[in-house]
Amino acid sequence: MEIIKYPSEESVTNAIDADESFLAIISFDGKKAVMCQIEEAMEHHILLMKVGYKSTDIDKFFRIVFDKSGADWTFVCPSDYKNIPYKDKRIKTFYKDGIYTISNFLESIGYIVGINIPKRYSRHFNIMNED
């Protein structure tokens, strides 16, 4: 996995040492990730633009906010995720892929922490549990 540390390797390393909070975007295929201190971008779509993507590319990435105590996952499954037509199957696949890919990213930067999905995304779990 290629990890881009924005705005620089040094600033991110210093922020890790200070246990600051970060934003990260991780491509769905797990090949690329971008991370920065929250203050550098404030929102995931802004981080995308700062590293050369269009803000509309947001639906190509898993999005998290994290620190050494854990990671909060912005759990929003795109309607065209992997071209799966059935919403329940699409959301289940997105969940499984996200847990795997996000965990790999976190581990690769030395963070062995839990992944939390904030309550505001619970409607997706209701759909997953309707089987």
C-alpha positions as CSV (number, residue, x, y, z in Angstrom):
1,M,0.0,0.0,0.0
2,E,1.3,3.4,-1.0
3,I,0.7,5.9,1.8
4,I,0.9,9.6,1.1
5,K,1.6,11.6,4.3
6,Y,0.3,15.2,3.7
7,P,1.8,17.8,3.8
8,S,5.0,15.9,4.5
9,E,6.4,12.7,6.0
10,E,8.1,14.8,8.8
11,S,4.9,16.7,9.8
12,V,2.9,13.4,10.0
13,T,5.6,11.6,12.0
14,N,5.7,14.5,14.5
15,A,1.9,14.4,14.7
16,I,1.9,10.7,15.3
17,D,4.5,11.1,18.1
18,A,2.2,13.8,19.7
19,D,-0.9,11.5,19.3
20,E,-2.8,14.0,17.2
21,S,-6.0,13.2,15.3
22,F,-5.8,12.3,11.6
23,L,-8.0,12.1,8.5
24,A,-7.3,9.2,6.1
25,I,-8.7,8.1,2.8
26,I,-8.0,4.6,1.6
27,S,-8.7,3.5,-1.9
28,F,-11.2,0.7,-2.3
29,D,-8.6,-1.6,-3.8
30,G,-6.2,-0.9,-0.9
31,K,-3.4,0.2,-3.1
32,K,-3.2,3.8,-2.0
33,A,-4.0,5.9,1.1
34,V,-3.6,9.5,2.1
35,M,-3.4,10.8,5.6
36,C,-3.0,14.1,7.3
37,Q,-3.6,15.9,10.6
38,I,-7.2,17.0,10.8
39,E,-6.2,20.7,10.9
40,E,-4.5,20.3,7.5
41,A,-7.7,19.5,5.6
42,M,-10.7,19.4,8.0
43,E,-12.8,17.2,5.6
44,H,-12.0,14.2,3.5
45,H,-13.0,15.8,0.2
46,I,-10.7,18.7,0.9
47,L,-7.8,16.2,1.6
48,L,-8.6,14.6,-1.8
49,M,-8.2,18.0,-3.6
50,K,-5.0,18.9,-1.7
51,V,-3.3,15.7,-3.1
52,G,-4.6,16.2,-6.7
53,Y,-7.9,14.3,-6.9
54,K,-11.3,15.8,-7.7
55,S,-13.6,16.1,-4.6
56,T,-16.1,14.0,-6.5
57,D,-13.7,11.1,-6.2
58,I,-14.7,10.7,-2.6
59,D,-16.9,7.7,-3.5
60,K,-13.8,5.8,-4.4
61,F,-12.3,5.8,-0.9
62,F,-13.0,4.5,2.6
63,R,-12.8,7.5,5.0
64,I,-11.7,7.4,8.6
65,V,-10.8,9.8,11.4
66,F,-8.4,8.3,13.9
67,D,-5.9,8.5,16.6
68,K,-4.2,6.1,18.9
69,S,-7.4,5.4,20.8
70,G,-9.4,4.2,17.7
71,A,-10.8,4.9,14.3
72,D,-14.2,6.3,13.3
73,W,-15.3,5.1,9.9
74,T,-17.5,7.4,7.8
75,F,-19.7,4.5,6.7
76,V,-21.3,5.6,3.4
77,C,-21.7,2.9,0.8
78,P,-21.8,4.2,-2.8
79,S,-24.9,3.1,-4.7
80,D,-22.6,1.7,-7.4
81,Y,-20.1,-0.1,-5.1
82,K,-18.7,-3.0,-7.1
83,N,-21.8,-2.8,-9.4
84,I,-23.7,-4.9,-6.9
85,P,-27.4,-4.3,-7.6
86,Y,-28.9,-5.5,-4.3
87,K,-28.6,-2.9,-1.6
88,D,-28.2,-5.4,1.3
89,K,-25.5,-7.4,-0.5
90,R,-23.7,-4.2,-1.6
91,I,-23.6,-2.9,2.0
92,K,-22.5,-6.2,3.4
93,T,-19.7,-6.4,0.9
94,F,-18.7,-2.8,1.5
95,Y,-18.6,-3.5,5.3
96,K,-16.4,-6.6,4.9
97,D,-14.1,-4.9,2.4
98,G,-13.8,-1.8,4.5
99,I,-13.0,-3.6,7.7
100,Y,-10.2,-5.5,5.9
101,T,-8.8,-2.6,4.0
102,I,-8.9,-0.1,6.8
103,S,-7.4,-2.6,9.3
104,N,-4.5,-3.1,6.8
105,F,-3.9,0.6,6.5
106,L,-4.0,1.2,10.3
107,E,-1.6,-1.8,10.9
108,S,0.8,-0.5,8.2
109,I,1.3,2.7,10.1
110,G,1.6,1.0,13.5
111,Y,-2.0,1.6,14.8
112,I,-3.6,-1.5,16.2
113,V,-6.9,0.0,17.2
114,G,-10.6,-0.7,16.9
115,I,-12.8,0.6,14.1
116,N,-15.9,2.3,15.2
117,I,-18.9,3.1,13.0
118,P,-20.6,6.1,14.5
119,K,-24.3,5.7,15.4
120,R,-25.4,8.1,12.7
121,Y,-24.6,5.4,10.1
122,S,-26.8,2.8,11.9
123,R,-29.4,2.9,9.1
124,H,-27.0,0.9,7.0
125,F,-26.8,-1.8,9.7
126,N,-30.6,-2.0,9.7
127,I,-30.5,-2.8,6.0
128,M,-27.8,-5.4,6.6
129,N,-29.7,-7.1,9.3
130,E,-33.0,-7.4,7.4
131,D,-32.1,-10.8,6.1
